């Protein structure tokens, strides 16, 4: 199966499961449920679920083992996008090629839709993970990635750094928490869903961290070099708002080189996994967006 087929199949599997896990628009509170479904099912690459699925397979698991974790990752990721787009943070009008949640509904509904998706992610892990022994480790992995030592901590650091002189080490610190923490969680949650041992989980963690950092650096480059139609979201805002981006710190060429080096680092991390080729393919896919 080609990587494109794997990604398409992942999206189909995950979207069907998300449709089952998300509350119906016919159930009260209807407007809130509509906003949740609008944001989750309105597009996206499903890259984090794909990483979890590939990691689960590399650790000897099945799609059935990992689907709840894959859905939980997408719910939590979408919550972060909804909140990132709010006027108090990035104030974006476009996400995944359509109006952002607060533009389509309203600010209050968007805030609550994000809150609801965050809590639903943990509900899905606790209720629907097939392997009972994996439930608590999965919840902990996602909580650590999402909290103040992970995504939320990276977000506040990103806000506080706006307008300051860009520094490479600080950019990597922010990106490591804002983006790479959830990529690491995706890889590790795939391994946990399969019942993977310590060595496997260590390799997957190193893979996810390197891949997540590469992915965010590529995003920084694309914000400088692409357009909103291509990205499906606003472009060129990092420079306007004085974001602590990688290109601002080291330039576009060095940013591209660093992203490629990190993708190779991610591949090396899973070299010893017998079924890790799909993970390597995903690392290569992350940087093909530079072309």
Secondary structure as UniProt FT lines:
FT   HELIX           3..21
FT   TURN            25..26
FT   HELIX           30..40
FT   HELIX           47..58
FT   TURN            59..60
FT   HELIX           63..84
FT   TURN            87..90
FT   STRAND          94..95
FT   TURN            96..97
FT   STRAND          98..99
FT   HELIX           101..104
FT   HELIX           107..128
FT   HELIX           132..134
FT   HELIX           135..146
FT   TURN            148..150
FT   HELIX           151..161
FT   TURN            162..163
FT   HELIX           168..178
FT   HELIX           180..193
FT   TURN            194..195
FT   HELIX           198..225
FT   HELIX           228..231
FT   HELIX           237..241
FT   HELIX           246..250
FT   HELIX           252..269
FT   TURN            270..272
FT   TURN            274..275
FT   HELIX           277..288
FT   TURN            289..290
//
